């Protein structure tokens, strides 16, 4: 993030971040967690009722609360194509 130095990422905040991410994962809020291979960034897949709930979960991460990182929340929905193609019962 612009304006943030690497010295602000202390061992303590990294440990607190990992602990909170683990808690959210155990609660089922964080479903998947990745680091990008091409850019220093994380990608989290969340299971939330809506964007507001996702933003609240992310705001609870210590690095977000400290202004060291931020996330772009992109709402997703299930792909309906398979149901359209194969959802009807097949006739014998």
For each residue, the residues with C-beta under 8 A, 3 or more apart:
1: 4 67 68 69 70
2:
3:
4: 1 8 67 68 69
5: 8
6: 9
7: 10
8: 4 5 13 66 68
9: 6 13 14 63 68
10: 7 13 14
11: 14 15
12: 15 16
13: 8 9 10 16 17 62 63 66 68
14: 9 10 11 17 18
15: 11 12 18 19
16: 12 13 19 20 62
17: 13 14 20 21 61 62 63
18: 14 15 21 22
19: 15 16 22 23
20: 16 17 23 24 60 61 62
21: 17 18 24 25 30 33 61
22: 18 19 25 26
23: 19 20 26 27
24: 20 21 27 29 30 57 60 61
25: 21 22 28 29 30 31 33
26: 22 23
27: 23 24
28: 25 31 47
29: 24 25 46 47 48 57
30: 21 24 25 33 44 45 46 47 57
31: 25 28 45 46 47
32: 43 44 45
33: 21 25 30 42 43 44 45
34: 42 43 44
35: 40 41 42 43
36: 39 40 41 42 43
37:
38:
39: 36
40: 35 36
41: 35 36
42: 33 34 35 36 69
43: 32 33 34 35 36
44: 30 32 33 34 58 71
45: 30 31 32 33
46: 29 30 31 54 57 58
47: 28 29 30 31
48: 29 51 53 54 57
49: 53
50: 53 54 75
51: 48 54 55 73 75
52: 55 56
53: 48 49 50 56 57
54: 46 48 50 51 57 58 73 75
55: 51 52 58 59 73
56: 52 53 59 60
57: 24 29 30 46 48 53 54 60
58: 44 46 54 55 61 64 71 73
59: 55 56 64 65
60: 20 24 56 57 64 65
61: 17 20 21 24 58 64 65 69
62: 13 16 17 20 65 66
63: 9 13 17 66 68 69
64: 58 59 60 61 67 68 69 70 71
65: 59 60 61 62
66: 8 13 62 63
67: 1 4 64 70
68: 1 4 8 9 13 63 64
69: 1 4 42 61 63 64
70: 1 64 67
71: 44 58 64
72:
73: 51 54 55 58
74:
75: 50 51 54
76:
77:
78:
79: 82
80: 83 84
81: 84 85
82: 79 85 86 87
83: 80 86 87
84: 80 81 87
85: 81 82
86: 82 83
87: 82 83 84
88:
89:
90:
91:
92:
